Amino acid sequence: MTTTTLAHGEPPEAMPIWARLQLASLGIPFRKVTHFLGSIDGARIGAAVNGQPVYLTRPTV
């Protein structure tokens, strides 16, 4: 028998500052995010806002 564990993601409070700023530039308060999942390298985030996906990419310097 195989057991599958579903990832529920991180709460919005754990979201990095660059992602919060990017959400703000889109007019979305970060507190509207129900959860998010980040990529292994930390450069991309998929967030859920009102049941819809929002994809964010960390800006490069």
Secondary structure, DSSP 8 states (H G I E B T S, - for coil): ---------B-GGGS-HHHHHHHHHTT--GGGEEEEEE-TTSSEEEEEETTEEEEEE----
